[in-house]
Amino acid sequence: MSTTGTVVGAYEAKTHFSELLGRVEAGEVVTITRHGAPIARLIPAQRESTREERAAAIEELKKFGHGRSLGGLKIKDLINEGRR
């Protein structure tokens, strides 16, 4: 997905909106300008994760933490240190 993309004026964006949406759907970023100044960006929408994907991510985090320690430190002491 491109982060630089295309720059179009407001009038052109209005007259070619369907085409621009197709380009954004394909991953392009479109910046809309008025009198040369950027006023809006069209960016591809992010897909929401599924319940299964979130559950799998949680399981991976649990696996990652298994067998790791804080080297004798206590969580309560770390929390208190962060409050100072």
Secondary structure in CASP SS format (residue, H / E / C, confidence):
PFRMAT SS
TARGET T0000
AUTHOR 0000-0000-0000
METHOD secondary structure of the structure
MODEL  1
M C 1.00
S C 1.00
T C 1.00
T C 1.00
G C 1.00
T E 1.00
V E 1.00
V E 1.00
G E 1.00
A H 1.00
Y H 1.00
E H 1.00
A H 1.00
K H 1.00
T H 1.00
H C 1.00
F H 1.00
S H 1.00
E H 1.00
L H 1.00
L H 1.00
G H 1.00
R H 1.00
V H 1.00
E H 1.00
A C 1.00
G C 1.00
E C 1.00
V C 1.00
V E 1.00
T E 1.00
I E 1.00
T E 1.00
R E 1.00
H C 1.00
G C 1.00
A E 1.00
P E 1.00
I E 1.00
A E 1.00
R E 1.00
L E 1.00
I C 1.00
P C 1.00
A C 1.00
Q C 1.00
R C 1.00
E C 1.00
S C 1.00
T C 1.00
R H 1.00
E H 1.00
E H 1.00
R H 1.00
A H 1.00
A H 1.00
A H 1.00
I H 1.00
E H 1.00
E H 1.00
L H 1.00
K H 1.00
K H 1.00
F H 1.00
G H 1.00
H C 1.00
G C 1.00
R C 1.00
S C 1.00
L C 1.00
G C 1.00
G C 1.00
L C 1.00
K C 1.00
I H 1.00
K H 1.00
D H 1.00
L H 1.00
I H 1.00
N H 1.00
E H 1.00
G H 1.00
R H 1.00
R C 1.00
END
